[in-house]
Amino acid sequence: MHAALTVALDHRPVPGEDLLEGLESALGPVLAPFDMELEVPPYRDYEYEDWEEEYRWAVEYFTAHPARRPDPFDPNDRLSLLSALLHTPVHRDPADGRLYAVTTDNPRAQWDYWSIGGRYPGILPVSDPDDPRVLPGRAGPREEHGPWPATGAPVRLLALGEQRARKAARAARDWDRAHRILTEHPFPVRLGELVAEARGEERRRARARYFAQPAVRGLIDAGLAGDLDCSIDVYDRPREEYVADARDGVGLGFAFLDLDGTWYDPDSRAGVRAPITHANWIDRRRAHLDRVVPLLDALPGDAYVVTVDYHS
């Protein structure tokens, strides 16, 4: 999976240097702690997997493949079955009974490779695209009026306020248009409801039924919906919430790496790759923005912000 990461750096480009090379050198040590290939001293991983789910899968797997069973084979011996399934010893903590594996995997792992900009150029709005410290967002004709898209820039050149106002105004117009369409048709069944129990070909047909609904078709024809998400979930909420999400997302990718080296994203606790239990993507994204927008706004003017495309 590719995702955009907004990185705050204590970096000041030197006049005459290659800007891209300088940023790559500055990013190396900052991103290194999140490398999936990084090995750490052995530690107990109590969240190695969903143990109950893994145990059920182990019973099913070794029942279906007798030749691969551990010897002796006891379907009730969780430690033996999990150890054989995961190819690493699984232990039980005598103090509290929790299961754990000893591993050297990086608990902060987020990426296996990264590049500056990549699939996500132009996320950052800047006030002066001609400043030599600005890494351009994309090639092509420049808009007559700013803010202009950039991939990297000093914080003092970010036009966050102006772009947030633009995004909020556009989001308000989109919400109004979407709700006019939704009121013109029977309220559609949500995508999640249609595909909840569907599998294989049945799932494909369920998705087709979702997109064939007149209201969804109307949103698509109006350019207000993608084909990979449930547009009803996106728009069926208060106008002010929809506008706030569009406004607060300016300058931010999926994840944010602060000056102090803390990683934030909607699916992880700060700096640790571990799922947060939120009901859906919209709630997770909102909680993420509430955490990181104040951090972005508090960055000193001489800090540097750059967008990174990372793969995990």
Secondary structure as UniProt FT lines:
FT   STRAND          2..9
FT   TURN            15..16
FT   HELIX           19..31
FT   HELIX           32..34
FT   TURN            36..37
FT   STRAND          39..45
FT   TURN            46..47
FT   HELIX           51..64
FT   HELIX           66..68
FT   TURN            75..76
FT   HELIX           78..86
FT   STRAND          90..92
FT   TURN            94..96
FT   STRAND          99..105
FT   TURN            107..108
FT   STRAND          113..116
FT   TURN            118..119
FT   TURN            121..122
FT   STRAND          124..126
FT   TURN            129..130
FT   TURN            132..133
FT   STRAND          135..136
FT   STRAND          148..154
FT   HELIX           155..157
FT   HELIX           160..184
FT   HELIX           191..195
FT   TURN            196..197
FT   HELIX           200..212
FT   HELIX           214..221
FT   TURN            222..223
FT   HELIX           231..235
FT   HELIX           239..248
FT   TURN            249..251
FT   STRAND          255..257
FT   TURN            259..260
FT   STRAND          263..265
FT   TURN            266..267
FT   STRAND          268..269
FT   TURN            270..271
FT   HELIX           281..297
FT   TURN            301..302
FT   STRAND          304..311
//
